[in-house]
């Protein structure tokens, strides 16, 4: 069967969506927004993302606000393809590079910043990814200037605390309700951690690093709490996706299953991964969405001071476009904030979810590892399940 990485590569390669058309000089704003590539690590292409628009453009790189403000998939793609990526090859430890210093200023900013750039050639292309939000054309940047920047106070504190471990910095900012996207950008440009260890972190890696850092710390807390009393189902749908989060009255265990239904053509394909109480040692075979979903569910459990087993079922439908793992994080956050339904047992929960899915829940069970174990432990054979 095709792996998820190959499937999404095939999916993203088919998009022919025009992006903003700009010349070799660009006068506009950065929302604020930066991008660090992963190709050729430990030398990477780093640079700002700039839009020709002026004024307050923060919405273009604040994924937390998109679903909350009922932005459509077209709105989001419109924001993102208006962002032009400038890039320069730098070593990940070269934090005194003039461009890198400006990227740090941008990432610590609390507002959009007036920006001017000159490129080595006309910016071209677009980028879609399952990991990070899309962006518009890119080109090597030869000159880049920004206006003076007002830093976010909490991000500034972390920047100047050169004895604070990066993971503690991430958690402190999360506890201070700094938006995830701001934490991740500041982390990616080397503004956190013990001074001699600071470095640039590619954007895609920094997203998962922040998700897993927050998730791991929350899980330590959640394991001290009592389990939920009954089976629950939390749901949410947006951006051509449906999500069902099933909480079980058990100690922590977690499975993520996602189905792509007729997105490329006639396919019905499920990808999944799971962990038991002691967690997962190797990187997830389904990529960053595994960690971002886990973090979002644990945020809600930590708030409620409860523990649970967690089964998450996601369906992506025709018209779905990969917009990055924010799509999972924010949909799951929204699901966990909705009123939930309670059920006496897992069978009743799954029977209910089956009425909401386009693919039979039986297909998910066949693909699962953890859910099958749970059903067997309750002496529910798959044949008798329905």
C-alpha positions as CSV (number, residue, x, y, z in Angstrom):
1,X,0.0,0.0,0.0
2,X,1.2,3.5,-0.7
3,X,2.7,5.2,2.3
4,X,1.3,8.5,3.6
5,X,4.3,10.5,2.5
6,X,4.1,9.2,-1.1
7,X,0.3,9.7,-1.1
8,X,0.5,13.4,0.0
9,X,3.4,14.1,-2.4
10,X,1.2,12.8,-5.2
11,X,-1.7,14.9,-3.9
12,X,0.3,18.2,-3.6
13,X,1.9,17.8,-7.0
14,X,-1.4,18.1,-8.7
15,X,-2.3,21.6,-7.5
16,X,-2.0,24.2,-10.1
17,X,-3.0,27.3,-8.2
18,X,-1.6,30.7,-9.2
19,X,0.2,32.7,-6.6
20,X,0.9,36.4,-6.2
21,X,2.9,37.9,-9.1
22,X,5.7,40.2,-8.0
23,X,9.0,41.5,-9.5
24,X,12.5,41.6,-8.2
25,X,11.7,44.4,-5.7
26,X,9.0,44.1,-3.1
27,X,7.7,46.7,-0.7
28,X,5.1,45.5,1.7
29,X,4.8,43.8,5.1
30,X,5.8,40.6,6.9
31,X,2.7,39.4,9.0
32,X,5.3,38.6,10.9
33,X,6.4,35.4,9.1
34,X,9.7,33.5,8.5
35,X,10.5,30.2,6.9
36,X,13.5,27.9,7.5
37,X,14.0,25.1,4.9
38,X,15.3,21.6,5.8
39,X,17.1,20.8,2.5
40,X,20.9,20.7,2.8
41,X,20.9,20.8,6.6
42,X,23.1,21.9,8.5
43,X,23.2,24.7,5.9
44,X,19.6,25.8,5.2
45,X,17.6,28.3,3.2
46,X,16.3,30.8,5.7
47,X,14.4,34.0,5.1
48,X,11.3,36.1,5.7
49,X,7.9,35.8,4.1
50,X,6.6,39.1,2.8
51,X,3.3,40.2,1.2
52,X,2.9,43.2,-1.1
53,X,-0.1,44.2,1.1
54,X,0.3,46.9,3.7
55,X,-1.2,47.5,7.1
56,X,-2.1,44.7,9.6
57,X,-1.5,41.4,7.8
58,X,-1.1,39.2,10.9
59,X,-4.1,37.1,9.8
60,X,-2.0,35.6,7.0
61,X,0.3,33.7,9.4
62,X,-1.9,33.2,12.5
63,X,-3.5,29.7,11.9
64,X,-5.2,29.8,15.4
65,X,-7.5,32.5,14.1
66,X,-8.6,30.9,10.8
67,X,-11.1,28.3,12.0
68,X,-12.3,30.4,14.9
69,X,-13.2,33.2,12.4
70,X,-14.8,30.7,10.0
71,X,-12.2,31.3,7.2
72,X,-12.7,29.1,4.2
73,X,-10.1,26.9,2.6
74,X,-10.1,29.5,-0.3
75,X,-9.5,32.3,2.2
76,X,-6.5,30.5,3.8
77,X,-5.0,29.6,0.4
78,X,-5.4,33.2,-0.7
79,X,-3.6,34.5,2.4
80,X,-0.8,32.0,2.0
81,X,-0.1,32.3,-1.7
82,X,0.2,36.1,-1.2
83,X,3.3,35.4,0.9
84,X,6.6,35.6,-1.0
85,X,9.5,33.6,0.5
86,X,12.9,35.2,0.4
87,X,15.8,32.8,1.1
88,X,19.5,32.8,1.7
89,X,21.8,29.8,2.5
90,X,23.1,30.0,6.0
91,X,24.6,27.7,8.6
92,X,22.2,26.7,11.4
93,X,24.6,28.0,14.0
94,X,25.3,31.3,12.2
95,X,23.0,33.4,14.4
96,X,25.1,36.5,14.0
97,X,24.4,36.6,10.3
98,X,22.6,39.9,9.5
99,X,19.6,38.3,7.8
100,X,19.2,35.8,10.7
101,X,19.2,38.7,13.2
102,X,16.4,40.3,11.3
103,X,14.5,37.0,11.2
104,X,14.8,36.8,15.0
105,X,13.5,40.4,15.2
106,X,10.5,39.4,13.0
107,X,9.7,36.2,15.1
108,X,9.8,38.2,18.4
109,X,7.5,40.9,17.0
110,X,3.9,41.3,18.2
111,X,2.8,43.1,15.0
112,X,3.1,43.2,11.3
113,X,6.3,44.8,10.1
114,X,6.8,47.1,7.1
115,X,9.4,45.4,4.9
116,X,11.4,45.9,1.7
117,X,13.2,43.2,-0.2
118,X,15.3,42.9,-3.4
119,X,15.5,39.4,-5.0
120,X,18.2,37.9,-7.2
121,X,15.4,37.0,-9.7
122,X,11.7,37.1,-10.1
123,X,10.1,34.9,-7.3
124,X,8.5,31.8,-8.7
125,X,6.5,28.7,-7.7
126,X,4.2,27.7,-4.8
127,X,4.7,25.3,-1.9
128,X,2.0,22.9,-0.4
129,X,2.9,20.6,2.4
130,X,1.2,18.3,4.9
131,X,3.4,19.8,7.6
132,X,3.4,23.6,7.2
133,X,0.9,26.0,5.7
134,X,1.4,26.7,1.9
135,X,3.2,29.8,0.7
136,X,3.6,31.6,-2.6
137,X,6.6,32.1,-4.9
138,X,10.2,32.2,-3.6
139,X,13.6,33.6,-4.7
140,X,17.0,34.3,-3.3
141,X,17.0,37.5,-1.3
142,X,19.8,40.0,-1.9
143,X,18.7,42.9,0.3
144,X,16.2,43.0,3.1
145,X,15.1,45.9,5.4
146,X,12.5,46.1,8.1
147,X,11.2,49.0,10.2
148,X,11.9,49.0,14.0
149,X,10.1,46.2,15.8
150,X,8.2,46.1,19.0
151,X,8.8,42.7,20.7
152,X,6.3,40.6,22.5
153,X,7.2,40.8,26.2
154,X,6.9,37.1,26.9
155,X,9.0,36.1,23.9
156,X,11.5,38.8,24.8
157,X,12.0,37.4,28.3
158,X,12.7,33.9,26.9
159,X,15.2,35.4,24.4
160,X,17.2,37.1,27.1
161,X,17.2,34.1,29.4
162,X,20.2,32.2,28.0
163,X,20.2,29.7,30.9
164,X,16.7,28.5,30.3
165,X,16.3,25.1,28.5
166,X,14.5,25.3,25.1
167,X,11.8,22.9,26.3
168,X,11.2,24.9,29.4
169,X,10.9,28.1,27.3
170,X,8.3,26.4,25.0
171,X,6.3,25.3,28.0
172,X,6.5,28.7,29.8
173,X,5.2,30.4,26.7
174,X,2.4,27.8,26.2
175,X,1.3,28.3,29.8
176,X,1.3,32.1,29.2
177,X,-1.1,31.5,26.3
178,X,1.2,32.7,23.6
179,X,-0.2,31.3,20.3
180,X,1.4,28.1,19.1
181,X,2.4,29.7,15.8
182,X,4.4,32.4,17.6
183,X,6.2,29.9,19.8
184,X,7.1,27.8,16.9
185,X,8.4,30.7,14.8
186,X,10.5,32.0,17.6
187,X,11.8,28.5,18.3
188,X,12.7,28.0,14.6
189,X,15.0,31.0,14.5
190,X,17.1,30.1,17.5
191,X,15.7,32.5,20.1
192,X,15.3,29.9,22.9
193,X,17.5,27.6,24.9
194,X,20.9,27.7,26.5
195,X,23.0,30.3,24.5
196,X,25.7,28.0,23.1
197,X,23.1,25.4,21.9
198,X,20.9,27.9,20.0
199,X,20.5,27.3,16.3
200,X,18.1,27.6,13.4
201,X,15.5,24.7,13.2
202,X,13.8,24.0,9.9
203,X,10.1,25.1,10.0
204,X,8.7,21.6,9.5
205,X,10.9,20.2,12.3
206,X,10.2,23.0,14.7
207,X,6.4,22.5,14.4
208,X,6.7,18.9,15.5
209,X,9.3,19.7,18.1
210,X,7.0,22.2,19.8
211,X,4.0,19.9,19.5
212,X,5.8,17.0,21.0
213,X,7.5,19.1,23.8
214,X,4.1,20.5,24.9
215,X,2.4,17.1,24.5
216,X,5.0,15.2,26.5
217,X,4.9,17.7,29.4
218,X,1.1,17.7,29.5
219,X,1.0,13.9,29.4
220,X,3.2,13.7,32.6
221,X,0.5,15.8,34.3
222,X,-2.5,14.0,32.8
223,X,-1.2,10.6,34.0
224,X,-1.7,11.8,37.6
225,X,-5.4,12.5,37.1
226,X,-8.4,10.2,37.5
227,X,-9.8,8.8,34.2
228,X,-13.0,10.1,32.6
229,X,-16.2,8.3,34.0
230,X,-17.7,7.2,30.7
231,X,-17.0,6.9,27.0
232,X,-17.3,10.3,25.3
233,X,-17.4,11.5,21.7
234,X,-16.2,15.0,20.8
235,X,-16.7,16.1,17.1
236,X,-15.8,18.9,14.7
237,X,-15.9,19.4,11.0
238,X,-14.3,22.1,8.8
239,X,-12.1,22.6,5.8
240,X,-13.3,19.4,4.1
241,X,-12.5,17.3,7.2
242,X,-14.6,15.5,9.9
243,X,-13.0,14.6,13.2
244,X,-14.3,12.3,16.0
245,X,-12.4,12.1,19.3
246,X,-13.4,9.1,21.4
247,X,-12.3,9.3,25.0
248,X,-12.3,6.0,27.0
249,X,-12.4,5.5,30.8
250,X,-8.9,3.9,30.8
251,X,-5.3,5.0,31.5
252,X,-3.6,6.9,28.7
253,X,-3.4,5.1,25.3
254,X,-3.8,6.8,21.9
255,X,-4.5,5.9,18.3
256,X,-4.8,8.3,15.4
257,X,-6.5,7.1,12.2
258,X,-7.1,9.3,9.1
259,X,-9.0,8.3,6.0
260,X,-8.6,10.1,2.6
261,X,-11.8,9.6,0.6
262,X,-11.9,10.4,-3.1
263,X,-9.4,13.2,-2.7
264,X,-7.2,12.2,-5.6
265,X,-9.7,10.0,-7.5
266,X,-11.6,6.9,-6.4
267,X,-9.3,6.0,-3.4
268,X,-10.3,5.2,0.1
269,X,-7.1,5.0,2.0
270,X,-6.5,4.9,5.8
271,X,-3.2,5.8,7.6
272,X,-2.8,5.1,11.3
273,X,-0.4,5.0,14.3
274,X,-0.7,4.4,18.0
275,X,0.9,4.2,21.4
276,X,0.3,2.5,24.7
277,X,0.7,4.0,28.2
278,X,4.5,4.4,28.0
279,X,4.4,6.3,24.7
280,X,6.2,5.9,21.4
281,X,10.0,5.7,20.9
282,X,10.3,6.1,17.2
283,X,9.1,8.9,15.0
284,X,5.4,8.4,13.9
285,X,4.9,6.8,10.5
286,X,2.0,9.2,9.9
287,X,4.2,12.3,10.5
288,X,3.5,15.5,12.4
289,X,-0.3,15.2,12.6
290,X,0.1,12.4,15.1
291,X,1.9,14.8,17.6
292,X,-0.2,17.8,17.0
293,X,-3.5,15.9,17.6
294,X,-2.0,14.3,20.7
295,X,-1.0,17.7,22.1
296,X,-4.4,19.2,21.4
297,X,-6.3,16.4,23.2
298,X,-3.9,16.5,26.1
299,X,-4.4,20.3,26.4
300,X,-8.1,19.6,27.0
301,X,-7.5,16.7,29.4
302,X,-5.0,18.8,31.4
303,X,-7.5,21.6,31.7
304,X,-10.2,19.2,33.0
305,X,-7.7,17.4,35.2
306,X,-8.7,14.1,33.7
307,X,-7.0,11.1,32.0
308,X,-8.4,9.0,29.2
309,X,-7.6,6.5,26.4
310,X,-8.0,8.3,23.1
311,X,-9.1,7.1,19.7
312,X,-9.2,9.8,17.0
313,X,-10.9,9.2,13.6
314,X,-10.4,11.7,10.8
315,X,-11.9,11.8,7.3
316,X,-10.7,14.1,4.5
317,X,-13.0,14.5,1.6
318,X,-12.9,15.5,-2.1
319,X,-11.7,19.1,-2.3
320,X,-9.4,18.7,0.6
321,X,-6.0,20.5,0.2
322,X,-3.1,19.9,2.6
323,X,-2.7,23.1,4.6
324,X,-0.2,21.9,7.2
325,X,-0.7,20.2,10.6
326,X,-2.4,23.4,12.0
327,X,-5.5,21.9,10.3
328,X,-5.4,19.0,12.7
329,X,-4.4,20.9,15.8
330,X,-7.1,23.6,15.5
331,X,-9.8,21.2,14.4
332,X,-9.0,18.9,17.4
333,X,-8.9,21.9,19.7
334,X,-12.3,23.0,18.5
335,X,-13.6,19.4,18.8
336,X,-12.5,19.3,22.5
337,X,-14.3,22.6,23.2
338,X,-17.7,21.3,21.9
339,X,-20.3,19.7,24.2
340,X,-19.6,16.0,24.1
341,X,-21.9,13.0,24.0
342,X,-21.6,10.2,26.6
343,X,-22.0,6.5,26.0
344,X,-22.1,3.4,28.3
345,X,-19.4,1.6,26.3
346,X,-17.0,1.8,23.4
347,X,-19.4,-0.2,21.2
348,X,-22.1,2.4,21.6
349,X,-19.6,5.2,20.9
350,X,-18.4,3.6,17.7
351,X,-22.0,2.9,16.6
352,X,-22.7,6.6,17.0
353,X,-19.6,7.7,15.1
354,X,-20.5,5.2,12.4
355,X,-23.6,7.3,11.7
356,X,-21.4,10.4,11.1
357,X,-18.6,8.8,9.0
358,X,-18.8,8.4,5.2
359,X,-16.5,5.3,5.5
360,X,-17.8,2.5,7.6
361,X,-16.3,2.4,11.1
362,X,-15.6,-1.2,10.4
363,X,-13.0,-0.2,7.9
364,X,-11.2,1.9,10.6
365,X,-11.3,-1.1,13.0
366,X,-9.8,-3.3,10.4
367,X,-6.9,-0.8,9.9
368,X,-6.4,-0.2,13.6
369,X,-3.9,-1.7,16.1
370,X,-4.9,-0.2,19.4
371,X,-8.7,-0.2,18.8
372,X,-8.6,-3.9,17.8
373,X,-6.8,-4.6,21.1
374,X,-9.3,-2.7,23.1
375,X,-12.3,-4.5,21.4
376,X,-10.6,-7.9,21.9
377,X,-10.0,-7.1,25.6
378,X,-13.7,-6.5,26.0
379,X,-14.4,-9.9,24.3
380,X,-16.0,-8.2,21.4
381,X,-15.1,-10.0,18.3
382,X,-14.9,-8.0,15.1
383,X,-17.5,-10.3,13.5
384,X,-20.0,-9.8,16.2
385,X,-19.3,-6.0,16.6
386,X,-22.1,-5.1,14.2
